[in-house]
Amino acid sequence: MTTQTHINIHLLAFGQIADIIGQSTINYSTPDTLLAFKTKIENDYPLLSKIVYRIAINKKMALEDTDLHEADELALLPPFSGG
């Protein structure tokens, strides 16, 4: 049995995601993979599982199999369009 490591990250939330979380920036303790982070944040804020959003790590779009590191900055990005 493996023990999952928890790290502290800086979380930025935008648009409706900030409304769901109740603030636009927080420090957050999370498991050290993006997939585990997504599971944890959606358990903590169940409305997130009902919307589509993307995640950027340190200003770069990330895939779910990405490892997280202490003090990473994660941005939760709601759907957006532009011209």
TADAHU-V376320 format. One record per run of one state. SS is the DSSP state (~ for helix, > for strand, _ for the rest). FROM is the first residue (numbers start at 1). LEN is the number of residues. If there is no record, write none. Layout:
ss->SS from->FROM len->LEN
ss->SS from->FROM len->LEN
//
This chain:
ss->_ from->1 len->5
ss->> from->6 len->8
ss->_ from->14 len->1
ss->~ from->15 len->7
ss->_ from->22 len->3
ss->> from->25 len->7
ss->_ from->32 len->1
ss->> from->33 len->1
ss->~ from->34 len->11
ss->_ from->45 len->1
ss->~ from->46 len->5
ss->_ from->51 len->2
ss->> from->53 len->5
ss->_ from->58 len->2
ss->> from->60 len->2
ss->_ from->62 len->5
ss->> from->67 len->1
ss->_ from->68 len->5
ss->> from->73 len->6
ss->_ from->79 len->5
//
